[in-house]
Amino acid sequence: MQLPYYIDLLGTLVFAVSGALAASDKNMYKDIFGVTFTSFVTAVGGGTLRDMILGVRPTWVVDGNYLIAITVGVVFAITFKYYIIKFRRTFFLFDTIGIALYTVVGVQKSLEFGVSPLAAIIMGMFSAVMGGVIRDTLINEIPLIFKKEIYATACLSGAAIFVVLKALKVDDNINSFVSVFIIISIRVISVKYHLTLPKSR
């Protein structure tokens, strides 16, 4: 098992927590099933769509460790939600880490299946944001990708850095760390200083 595998599992767990926290924060679901369902589709939504486009079976279908990771995320979120839901930055933190990890996994897996570098960058972004789009749609929120925040752009930037470093023969572990760090940094800096992309007119 290589580092990308563990990154994918960690991303699944983080997005599971993100989905559960979003459902709990909205107070839309009173029962555990509703929270678990939102958590599940948030965790595997982007990866499943990515795998379907690549023409392979979704990873969570063939590897039970992903379902275990989701279960751990749900249990963690439910157990500690009264302690962590009070901090607005908690949801932001889990979501940011999740998109960073999923972007790297998405672009790397796409390259392994022979996708062109440009398409792999888009697939990395796609893997990262679609789980959040499904989550926000379920809780009746406008998805972050459609807001003026720098969100998908951060994923595209990190994915592009990964492809460039990959072409330069940089070690995959170092490449993954650098790309994740760049995505998180762009997202945090843009939110902290209220940076946005130019509006269309």
N, C-alpha and C positions, 0 to 999 in steps of 0.2 A: 504494500500500500504506500503510495507516494503522497507528497504534500498536497497536491491538488485534490485528492480524495478527502483528506481531512478538512481542507478549506471548504469543500462542498458540503460536508456534514456540518461544519460549524456555521456556514451560511444558512443552511436549512434550519438549524436550531435557533439562530438569531432571528430569522424571519418568522419562525413559529411564535417566538415571544412577541415580536412586533405585531403580528396579527391578533394574538390574544389580548395584548394591551389595548390595541385600537378598539376591539369589540367591547372590552370592559370600560374603557374611557367613555365611549358613547352610551354605555348602559343600555344598549339595544338588545342584548341577549341576557336573559335571566338564568338560563340553564347552561350546564357545562357543554352540552352538545353544540349549541350555537357558537360558543367561544372556540371550541375545538375545531369546528368546521371552518370558521374564519381563519384560524391559525393554520390549518392544513392547506387551504387553497393559497394562502399568502406564501407559505413555505415552498410549495411545489409548483405553483402556477407558472412562473416564468421558466423554470427548468423543464417542465413538461412540454410547454409550447416549443421551446428550443429543440428538445429531442424529437418532437414530432416533425419539425421542419427539417432536421437532419436525417430523418428517416430511421430512427432507432427507438427502442423501447425506453420509456422514461426510467430513470435510475431508481426511483423509489419503488417501482414495480418489481425489479429484479434484486434489489438489495434492501433487506429488512432493517438495516441500520438507519436508514433515512426515516422510517416510521418511528423507530426508537428515539431518534433525535427530535422529531416533532413532539412526541409524547413528553419527553423531558422538558422541552420548551413550554408546552402547555401547563404542565404541573408546576414549573417554576413561576410562570406568570400568574397562575391562579393562587398559588401559595403566598406569593409576596406582593400581590397587586396592590394591597392597601398601603404598602410601604413605598412602592416605587411609582404608583400612578400619580402621586402628589407632585412628583417632580416632572415638569413638562419636558425637560431635556432628556429624560429616560427614553421616551418613544423615539425622539430624534436620533439618539445614540444608537439604539438597536437598528433602526431603519438605515442609518448611514453605513454602519458596519455591514449590514446585510447586502446592500447594493454594491458595496466595494468587493466583498467576497464573491458574490454571484457574477459580477462583471468579469473578474479574472477567470473564474471557472468556465464561464460561457465562451469567452474568446479562446481560451486554451483548448477546450473540447472541440470547438468549431474548426480550429486549425488542424487538430488531429484527424478530422474527418475530411480533410482536403478542401475546406472552404477557402476562398480567396481572402487575402488579408483584410481588404476593405469590408467584405461581407462579414468576416469574423468580428471586426470591431462593432458592426451593427448588431450582430448576434449577441455579443457580450452585453451591450446596452439593453437589448431586448430581454435577455435572461434576467437582468437585474431589476428592471422597472415593472415588468408585467405582473409579478406577484403583488406589488404595491398597488397597481392599477385595479386589480381584482379586489384586493382588500378594501380600498377606498370606495369602490363602487358598492360593495356589500354593505358598508356602514353609512352609505348615503353621503359621501364626501366627494368633493371635486378632486380627482387624482392629482398628486403633486406634479406629475409630468405636464399637466395642463396649466399649472400655476406659473407665476413669473420667477419663482425660485430657480436657481441653477441646480438642476437635479440630473436629468438625462445627460446634460452636457458634461457633468463631472464623470459620468460613466464612460462616455465616448472618449474623453481625454485619457482616462486610465487605460482603457482598452487600446487606444492608439499607442500609448507608451509601451504597453506590453508587447504589441506587434513589432515595434521598432527595436526594443531590446532583444526580442526573440531573433530578429534578423541579424542583430549584432552578436549573436551567440552567447548572450549573457545567461548565466545559470538560471534555470527555471525557478528555483526557490528564491533567489535574490530578486528575480524579475517579478515574481508574484508579490513579494513584500513591498517592493518599490511601487508597483501599480496600485496596490491596495492603499498604501500610504498617500499616494497622490490623490486618489478619489476622495478619501476621507478629508484630506487637507482642503481640497477645493470646495467640498460641501460645507465644511465647518467655517472656512473663511468667508464664503459667500453669504452664509446666513448671519454670521457675526457682524459683518460690515454692510449687510443689506445690498449685496451686489446682485444685479439681474442682467439678463440679456436685453438688448434694445427691443422695444415694442414694435410690432408691425402696424403699419398705418394704412 
